[in-house]
C-alpha cells in the first residue's frame, strides 16, 4: 500500500535529473504540443531540492542530541566508533538510518556478526522496506514470533581482471540458521552459503 508513495519520494531524492528521466510520469505532453516544444519545456523544468532539505531537517531534529551511553564497556565503546564497518560512528549511523525512516516510514536493522570462530565483531546493517522482502510469523506459547525473514542485498563482486559488478542476493534467516541465495546470470537464485547461528529465535520489535 505504501509502495506508490515510495516511488515519488525516491524520484524526488534523485532531483531534477531523475524527474526529467521519468518525464512522462510527471510532465505530461499537452494535446497538439509539438515534440520539440515539449522537449524545450522539459529542459527548462527543474525540481527544487525541497524534499531533501525537509528530510535532513527532520532527521536532524530527531538526532540533534548525541546518543548517551551508560554502563558500556570500553570494548563496546570503541566499536561504536565504527558501528557498520563502513567508518560511521553511532551518531552518524543513527542520523542516516533516521533519514531512511523518514523516507520510507520505517526501517529494519540487523545486528550481524561473523561465523563462530571467525575474526570480527558484531555490526549494524540497515534495510529499507524495499529490501525486507517478506517474513513469516507463528504464535508460539501465546506470543507472535518470527519464523522466517528474507532480506534483499546487493554486493559488489569482481568482474574480469579490472571491473566490478553488482549482484543481488537474498539472505534467509530462520531460528538458528541462515541461507544466502545469489542471483546468477540466468536470473535464477541458487544457495551459495548456509549455516547455523546462535539465535534460537529471531528477535524483533
MIDOSE-1310 file (N, C-alpha, C; in nm, 2 decimals, decimal comma, always signed):
residues 205
xxxx	+0,08/-0,12/+0,00/+0,00/+0,00/+0,00/+0,09/+0,13/+0,00; +0,20/+0,12/+0,06/+0,29/+0,24/+0,07/+0,38/+0,25/-0,05; +0,39/+0,15/-0,13/+0,49/+0,15/-0,24/+0,47/+0,26/-0,34; +0,35/+0,30/-0,38/+0,33/+0,41/-0,47/+0,39/+0,54/-0,42
xxxx	+0,38/+0,56/-0,29/+0,44/+0,68/-0,23/+0,59/+0,68/-0,23; +0,65/+0,56/-0,21/+0,79/+0,55/-0,22/+0,85/+0,58/-0,35; +0,77/+0,55/-0,46/+0,82/+0,58/-0,60/+0,84/+0,73/-0,61; +0,74/+0,81/-0,57/+0,75/+0,95/-0,58/+0,87/+1,01/-0,50
xxxx	+0,88/+0,96/-0,37/+0,98/+1,01/-0,29/+1,12/+0,97/-0,34; +1,14/+0,85/-0,39/+1,27/+0,81/-0,45/+1,30/+0,90/-0,57; +1,20/+0,93/-0,65/+1,23/+1,02/-0,76/+1,27/+1,16/-0,72; +1,20/+1,21/-0,61/+1,24/+1,34/-0,56/+1,38/+1,34/-0,50
xxxx	+1,42/+1,23/-0,44/+1,56/+1,22/-0,39/+1,66/+1,23/-0,50; +1,62/+1,18/-0,62/+1,71/+1,18/-0,74/+1,72/+1,32/-0,80; +1,63/+1,41/-0,76/+1,64/+1,55/-0,80/+1,59/+1,57/-0,94; +1,63/+1,68/-1,00/+1,59/+1,73/-1,13/+1,61/+1,62/-1,24
xxxx	+1,73/+1,56/-1,24/+1,76/+1,47/-1,35/+1,68/+1,34/-1,34; +1,65/+1,30/-1,22/+1,57/+1,18/-1,21/+1,42/+1,21/-1,25; +1,37/+1,33/-1,21/+1,24/+1,36/-1,26/+1,23/+1,38/-1,41; +1,33/+1,44/-1,47/+1,34/+1,45/-1,61/+1,34/+1,31/-1,68
xxxx	+1,42/+1,22/-1,62/+1,43/+1,09/-1,68/+1,29/+1,02/-1,68; +1,21/+1,05/-1,58/+1,07/+0,99/-1,58/+0,97/+1,10/-1,62; +1,00/+1,18/-1,72/+0,92/+1,29/-1,75/+0,78/+1,26/-1,79; +0,76/+1,14/-1,85/+0,62/+1,11/-1,90/+0,53/+1,09/-1,78
xxxx	+0,59/+1,06/-1,66/+0,51/+1,04/-1,54/+0,47/+1,17/-1,48; +0,56/+1,27/-1,48/+0,54/+1,39/-1,40/+0,52/+1,52/-1,49; +0,55/+1,51/-1,62/+0,53/+1,63/-1,70/+0,47/+1,58/-1,83; +0,34/+1,59/-1,83/+0,26/+1,54/-1,95/+0,27/+1,63/-2,07
xxxx	+0,28/+1,57/-2,18/+0,28/+1,65/-2,31/+0,13/+1,69/-2,34; +0,12/+1,82/-2,36/-0,01/+1,88/-2,39/-0,07/+1,83/-2,53; -0,20/+1,83/-2,54/-0,25/+1,80/-2,67/-0,21/+1,90/-2,78; -0,17/+1,85/-2,89/-0,12/+1,92/-3,01/+0,02/+1,99/-2,98
xxxx	+0,08/+1,96/-2,86/+0,21/+2,02/-2,84/+0,32/+1,94/-2,92; +0,39/+2,02/-2,99/+0,50/+1,96/-3,07/+0,61/+1,89/-2,98; +0,67/+1,79/-3,04/+0,77/+1,72/-2,96/+0,89/+1,82/-2,93; +0,92/+1,90/-3,02/+1,03/+2,00/-3,00/+0,99/+2,10/-2,89
xxxx	+0,87/+2,14/-2,89/+0,82/+2,23/-2,78/+0,82/+2,16/-2,65; +0,78/+2,04/-2,65/+0,78/+1,96/-2,52/+0,92/+1,94/-2,47; +1,01/+1,91/-2,56/+1,15/+1,89/-2,51/+1,21/+2,02/-2,46; +1,18/+2,13/-2,52/+1,22/+2,26/-2,47/+1,16/+2,29/-2,33
xxxx	+1,04/+2,26/-2,31/+0,97/+2,28/-2,18/+1,03/+2,19/-2,08; +1,06/+2,07/-2,12/+1,12/+1,97/-2,02/+1,26/+2,02/-1,98; +1,34/+2,07/-2,08/+1,47/+2,12/-2,05/+1,47/+2,24/-1,95; +1,37/+2,31/-1,95/+1,36/+2,43/-1,86/+1,30/+2,39/-1,72
xxxx	+1,24/+2,28/-1,71/+1,18/+2,24/-1,59/+1,28/+2,19/-1,49; +1,27/+2,23/-1,37/+1,36/+2,19/-1,26/+1,28/+2,14/-1,14; +1,34/+2,06/-1,05/+1,28/+2,01/-0,93/+1,36/+2,06/-0,81; +1,32/+2,17/-0,75/+1,39/+2,22/-0,63/+1,41/+2,11/-0,52
xxxx	+1,52/+2,11/-0,45/+1,55/+2,01/-0,36/+1,48/+2,03/-0,22; +1,35/+2,06/-0,23/+1,28/+2,08/-0,10/+1,27/+1,95/-0,02; +1,24/+1,84/-0,09/+1,23/+1,72/-0,01/+1,36/+1,68/+0,06; +1,47/+1,69/-0,01/+1,60/+1,66/+0,06/+1,62/+1,74/+0,18
xxxx	+1,59/+1,87/+0,17/+1,61/+1,96/+0,28/+1,51/+1,93/+0,40; +1,39/+1,89/+0,36/+1,30/+1,85/+0,47/+1,34/+1,72/+0,54; +1,39/+1,63/+0,46/+1,43/+1,50/+0,52/+1,55/+1,52/+0,61; +1,65/+1,60/+0,57/+1,76/+1,63/+0,65/+1,72/+1,70/+0,78
xxxx	+1,63/+1,80/+0,76/+1,58/+1,88/+0,88/+1,52/+1,79/+0,98; +1,42/+1,70/+0,94/+1,35/+1,61/+1,03/+1,44/+1,51/+1,09; +1,54/+1,46/+1,02/+1,63/+1,36/+1,07/+1,72/+1,43/+1,17; +1,76/+1,56/+1,14/+1,84/+1,63/+1,23/+1,77/+1,66/+1,36
xxxx	+1,64/+1,69/+1,36/+1,57/+1,72/+1,48/+1,56/+1,60/+1,57; +1,54/+1,48/+1,51/+1,53/+1,36/+1,58/+1,66/+1,31/+1,64; +1,77/+1,35/+1,58/+1,90/+1,30/+1,63/+1,99/+1,42/+1,67; +1,94/+1,53/+1,71/+2,02/+1,65/+1,74/+2,11/+1,63/+1,86
xxxx	+2,06/+1,54/+1,95/+2,14/+1,52/+2,07/+2,22/+1,39/+2,05; +2,35/+1,38/+2,09/+2,43/+1,26/+2,07/+2,37/+1,15/+2,16; +2,39/+1,03/+2,11/+2,35/+0,91/+2,19/+2,43/+0,90/+2,32; +2,36/+0,89/+2,43/+2,42/+0,88/+2,56/+2,44/+0,73/+2,59
xxxx	+2,56/+0,70/+2,64/+2,59/+0,56/+2,68/+2,61/+0,55/+2,83; +2,55/+0,45/+2,89/+2,56/+0,42/+3,03/+2,60/+0,28/+3,05; +2,70/+0,26/+3,14/+2,75/+0,13/+3,18/+2,78/+0,04/+3,06; +2,86/+0,10/+2,97/+2,91/+0,03/+2,85/+3,06/+0,01/+2,86
xxxx	+3,10/-0,11/+2,83/+3,24/-0,15/+2,84/+3,32/-0,07/+2,74; +3,45/-0,06/+2,77/+3,55/+0,01/+2,68/+3,55/-0,06/+2,54; +3,54/-0,19/+2,54/+3,55/-0,26/+2,41/+3,43/-0,22/+2,32; +3,31/-0,22/+2,38/+3,19/-0,18/+2,30/+3,20/-0,04/+2,26
xxxx	+3,24/+0,05/+2,36/+3,26/+0,19/+2,33/+3,35/+0,22/+2,21; +3,46/+0,14/+2,20/+3,55/+0,16/+2,09/+3,48/+0,11/+1,96; +3,41/+0,00/+1,97/+3,34/-0,05/+1,85/+3,24/+0,05/+1,79; +3,18/+0,13/+1,88/+3,07/+0,23/+1,84/+3,13/+0,34/+1,75
xxxx	+3,26/+0,35/+1,74/+3,32/+0,45/+1,65/+3,31/+0,40/+1,51; +3,28/+0,28/+1,49/+3,26/+0,22/+1,35/+3,15/+0,11/+1,36; +3,03/+0,15/+1,37/+2,92/+0,05/+1,41/+2,88/-0,03/+1,29; +2,91/+0,01/+1,16/+2,86/-0,06/+1,04/+2,97/-0,11/+0,96
xxxx	+3,10/-0,10/+1,01/+3,22/-0,14/+0,94/+3,23/-0,06/+0,81; +3,17/+0,06/+0,80/+3,18/+0,15/+0,69/+3,24/+0,28/+0,73; +3,29/+0,29/+0,85/+3,36/+0,41/+0,90/+3,26/+0,50/+0,97; +3,14/+0,47/+0,99/+3,04/+0,56/+1,06/+3,03/+0,53/+1,21
xxxx	+3,04/+0,63/+1,29/+3,02/+0,61/+1,43/+2,87/+0,60/+1,46; +2,83/+0,58/+1,59/+2,69/+0,55/+1,62/+2,60/+0,67/+1,59; +2,65/+0,80/+1,61/+2,57/+0,91/+1,59/+2,54/+0,94/+1,44; +2,65/+0,92/+1,36/+2,63/+0,93/+1,21/+2,54/+0,83/+1,16
xxxx	+2,56/+0,70/+1,20/+2,47/+0,59/+1,16/+2,33/+0,61/+1,20; +2,31/+0,66/+1,32/+2,17/+0,69/+1,36/+2,10/+0,80/+1,28; +2,18/+0,90/+1,24/+2,12/+1,01/+1,15/+2,09/+0,95/+1,02; +2,17/+0,87/+0,96/+2,14/+0,82/+0,82/+2,03/+0,72/+0,83
xxxx	+2,02/+0,64/+0,94/+1,91/+0,54/+0,95/+1,78/+0,62/+0,97; +1,78/+0,73/+1,04/+1,66/+0,82/+1,06/+1,62/+0,88/+0,93; +1,71/+0,92/+0,84/+1,67/+0,97/+0,71/+1,59/+0,86/+0,63; +1,64/+0,74/+0,64/+1,57/+0,63/+0,57/+1,43/+0,61/+0,63
xxxx	+1,43/+0,62/+0,76/+1,30/+0,60/+0,83/+1,20/+0,71/+0,79; +1,25/+0,84/+0,78/+1,16/+0,95/+0,73/+1,11/+0,92/+0,59; +1,20/+0,87/+0,51/+1,17/+0,85/+0,37/+1,07/+0,74/+0,35; +1,08/+0,63/+0,42/+1,00/+0,51/+0,39/+0,89/+0,49/+0,50
xxxx	+0,90/+0,56/+0,61/+0,81/+0,53/+0,72/+0,86/+0,44/+0,83; +0,95/+0,35/+0,79/+1,01/+0,26/+0,89/+1,13/+0,19/+0,82; +1,22/+0,14/+0,90/+1,34/+0,07/+0,85/+1,36/-0,05/+0,94; +1,45/-0,14/+0,89/+1,49/-0,26/+0,97/+1,64/-0,26/+0,99
xxxx	+1,68/-0,30/+1,11/+1,82/-0,31/+1,14/+1,86/-0,45/+1,18; +1,96/-0,50/+1,12/+2,01/-0,64/+1,15/+2,14/-0,62/+1,22; +2,15/-0,68/+1,34/+2,28/-0,69/+1,40/+2,35/-0,82/+1,36; +2,44/-0,81/+1,27/+2,51/-0,93/+1,21/+2,64/-0,95/+1,27
xxxx	+2,70/-1,07/+1,25/+2,83/-1,10/+1,31/+2,89/-1,21/+1,22; +3,03/-1,22/+1,22/+3,09/-1,33/+1,15/+3,05/-1,47/+1,21; +3,08/-1,57/+1,14/+3,05/-1,71/+1,19/+3,14/-1,73/+1,32; +3,09/-1,82/+1,40/+3,17/-1,86/+1,52/+3,31/-1,90/+1,49
xxxx	+3,40/-1,84/+1,56/+3,54/-1,87/+1,54/+3,61/-1,78/+1,44; +3,54/-1,71/+1,36/+3,60/-1,61/+1,26/+3,63/-1,48/+1,33; +3,74/-1,42/+1,28/+3,77/-1,29/+1,34/+3,67/-1,18/+1,30; +3,65/-1,09/+1,39/+3,55/-0,99/+1,36/+3,46/-0,96/+1,48
xxxx	+3,36/-0,87/+1,46/+3,28/-0,83/+1,57/+3,14/-0,80/+1,51; +3,04/-0,79/+1,60/+2,91/-0,75/+1,55/+2,90/-0,61/+1,48; +2,82/-0,60/+1,39/+2,80/-0,47/+1,32/+2,65/-0,45/+1,28; +2,61/-0,33/+1,25/+2,48/-0,30/+1,22/+2,46/-0,28/+1,06
xxxx	+2,35/-0,34/+1,01/+2,31/-0,33/+0,87/+2,17/-0,28/+0,87; +2,14/-0,17/+0,79/+2,01/-0,11/+0,78/+1,94/-0,16/+0,65; +1,82/-0,20/+0,66/+1,74/-0,24/+0,54/+1,61/-0,15/+0,53; +1,59/-0,10/+0,41/+1,47/-0,03/+0,38/+1,35/-0,13/+0,36
xxxx	+1,23/-0,08/+0,36/+1,12/-0,17/+0,33/+1,13/-0,24/+0,20; +1,19/-0,18/+0,10/+1,21/-0,24/-0,03/+1,30/-0,36/-0,02; +1,39/-0,36/+0,08/+1,49/-0,47/+0,09/+1,44/-0,58/+0,19; +1,33/-0,55/+0,27/+1,27/-0,65/+0,35/+1,16/-0,72/+0,27
xxxx	+1,20/-0,83/+0,21/+1,11/-0,89/+0,11/+0,99/-0,95/+0,17; +1,00/-1,03/+0,27/+0,89/-1,09/+0,34/+0,93/-1,15/+0,47; +0,83/-1,19/+0,55/+0,86/-1,26/+0,67/+0,74/-1,35/+0,71; +0,76/-1,45/+0,80/+0,66/-1,53/+0,84/+0,66/-1,53/+1,00
xxxx	+0,54/-1,54/+1,05/+0,53/-1,54/+1,20/+0,44/-1,65/+1,24; +0,45/-1,70/+1,36/+0,37/-1,80/+1,42/+0,34/-1,77/+1,57; +0,23/-1,81/+1,62/+0,20/-1,80/+1,76/+0,26/-1,91/+1,83; +0,36/-1,88/+1,92/+0,43/-1,98/+2,00/+0,41/-1,94/+2,14
xxxx	+0,36/-2,03/+2,22/+0,33/-2,01/+2,36/+0,26/-1,88/+2,39; +0,16/-1,85/+2,30/+0,08/-1,73/+2,31/+0,14/-1,60/+2,27; +0,26/-1,61/+2,21/+0,33/-1,49/+2,16/+0,36/-1,50/+2,01; +0,35/-1,39/+1,94/+0,38/-1,39/+1,80/+0,53/-1,38/+1,78
xxxx	+0,59/-1,48/+1,71/+0,73/-1,48/+1,69/+0,77/-1,50/+1,54; +0,88/-1,44/+1,50/+0,93/-1,45/+1,36/+0,98/-1,59/+1,34; +0,94/-1,66/+1,23/+1,00/-1,79/+1,20/+1,08/-1,78/+1,07; +1,06/-1,68/+0,99/+1,15/-1,66/+0,87/+1,15/-1,52/+0,83
xxxx	+1,27/-1,47/+0,79/+1,29/-1,34/+0,74/+1,37/-1,34/+0,61; +1,33/-1,27/+0,51/+1,40/-1,27/+0,38/+1,44/-1,13/+0,35; +1,57/-1,11/+0,33/+1,63/-0,97/+0,31/+1,70/-0,97/+0,17; +1,68/-0,86/+0,10/+1,74/-0,84/-0,03/+1,87/-0,76/-0,01
xxxx	+1,98/-0,81/-0,07/+2,11/-0,75/-0,05/+2,17/-0,73/-0,19; +2,26/-0,63/-0,20/+2,33/-0,61/-0,33/+2,48/-0,60/-0,29; +2,56/-0,69/-0,35/+2,70/-0,70/-0,32/+2,78/-0,67/-0,45; +2,90/-0,62/-0,43/+2,99/-0,59/-0,54/+3,09/-0,71/-0,55
xxxx	+3,10/-0,76/-0,67/+3,19/-0,87/-0,70/+3,29/-0,83/-0,81; +3,41/-0,90/-0,81/+3,50/-0,87/-0,93/+3,44/-0,92/-1,06; +3,47/-0,85/-1,16/+3,42/-0,88/-1,30/+3,54/-0,87/-1,39; +3,60/-0,99/-1,42/+3,72/-0,99/-1,50/+3,84/-0,94/-1,42
xxxx	+3,94/-0,90/-1,49/+4,06/-0,86/-1,43/+4,05/-0,72/-1,36; +3,97/-0,63/-1,42/+3,96/-0,49/-1,37/+3,83/-0,45/-1,32; +3,72/-0,50/-1,37/+3,59/-0,45/-1,35/+3,52/-0,50/-1,22; +3,41/-0,45/-1,19/+3,32/-0,49/-1,08/+3,18/-0,49/-1,13
xxxx	+3,10/-0,57/-1,06/+2,96/-0,58/-1,10/+2,88/-0,60/-0,97; +2,75/-0,55/-0,98/+2,66/-0,55/-0,86/+2,57/-0,68/-0,88; +2,57/-0,76/-0,78/+2,49/-0,88/-0,78/+2,39/-0,88/-0,67; +2,27/-0,93/-0,70/+2,17/-0,94/-0,60/+2,17/-1,07/-0,53
xxxx	+2,15/-1,07/-0,40/+2,14/-1,19/-0,32/+2,03/-1,18/-0,21; +1,98/-1,29/-0,17/+1,87/-1,29/-0,07/+1,92/-1,36/+0,05; +1,91/-1,30/+0,17/+1,95/-1,36/+0,29/+1,82/-1,41/+0,36; +1,82/-1,54/+0,39/+1,70/-1,61/+0,45/+1,74/-1,64/+0,59
xxxx	+1,67/-1,59/+0,69/+1,70/-1,61/+0,83/+1,59/-1,69/+0,89; +1,62/-1,80/+0,96/+1,53/-1,88/+1,03/+1,59/-1,91/+1,17; +1,51/-1,94/+1,27/+1,57/-1,97/+1,40/+1,68/-2,06/+1,40; +1,80/-2,01/+1,43/+1,92/-2,10/+1,44/+1,99/-2,13/+1,31
xxxx	+1,95/-2,06/+1,20/+2,01/-2,10/+1,07/+2,00/-1,98/+0,97; +2,08/-1,98/+0,87/+2,07/-1,88/+0,76/+2,11/-1,94/+0,63; +2,06/-1,88/+0,52/+2,10/-1,92/+0,38/+2,12/-1,80/+0,30; +2,21/-1,80/+0,21/+2,24/-1,69/+0,11/+2,20/-1,75/-0,03
xxxx	+2,10/-1,68/-0,09/+2,07/-1,72/-0,23/+2,11/-1,61/-0,32; +2,20/-1,65/-0,42/+2,26/-1,54/-0,51/+2,20/-1,56/-0,64; +2,17/-1,45/-0,71/+2,12/-1,44/-0,84/+2,23/-1,46/-0,95; +2,21/-1,56/-1,03/+2,31/-1,59/-1,13/+2,28/-1,52/-1,26
xxxx	+2,36/-1,55/-1,37/+2,34/-1,47/-1,50/+2,21/-1,50/-1,56; +2,14/-1,61/-1,53/+2,01/-1,65/-1,59/+1,90/-1,59/-1,51; +1,93/-1,52/-1,40/+1,82/-1,46/-1,32/+1,76/-1,55/-1,22; +1,83/-1,67/-1,20/+1,78/-1,77/-1,10/+1,86/-1,75/-0,97
xxxx	+1,80/-1,78/-0,86/+1,86/-1,78/-0,73/+1,91/-1,92/-0,69; +2,03/-1,92/-0,65/+2,09/-2,05/-0,60/+2,16/-2,03/-0,46; +2,15/-2,13/-0,38/+2,21/-2,13/-0,25/+2,36/-2,14/-0,26; +2,43/-2,03/-0,21/+2,58/-2,03/-0,22/+2,64/-2,04/-0,08
xxxx	+2,56/-2,02/+0,02/+2,62/-2,03/+0,16/+2,50/-2,06/+0,25; +2,53/-2,14/+0,35/+2,43/-2,17/+0,46/+2,51/-2,21/+0,58; +2,44/-2,20/+0,69/+2,50/-2,24/+0,82/+2,40/-2,21/+0,94; +2,46/-2,22/+1,05/+2,38/-2,21/+1,18/+2,42/-2,08/+1,25
xxxx	+2,33/-2,04/+1,33/+2,35/-1,92/+1,42/+2,32/-1,95/+1,56; +2,36/-1,86/+1,65/+2,34/-1,89/+1,79/+2,20/-1,84/+1,84; +2,12/-1,79/+1,74/+1,99/-1,74/+1,78/+1,88/-1,85/+1,77; +1,83/-1,88/+1,89/+1,72/-1,99/+1,89/+1,59/-1,93/+1,83
xxxx	+1,58/-1,80/+1,83/+1,46/-1,74/+1,77/+1,51/-1,60/+1,71; +1,43/-1,55/+1,62/+1,46/-1,42/+1,56/+1,39/-1,31/+1,64; +1,47/-1,23/+1,71/+1,41/-1,13/+1,78/+1,36/-1,01/+1,69; +1,26/-0,95/+1,73/+1,21/-0,83/+1,66/+1,13/-0,74/+1,75
x	+1,12/-0,62/+1,71/+1,04/-0,52/+1,79/+0,98/-0,42/+1,70
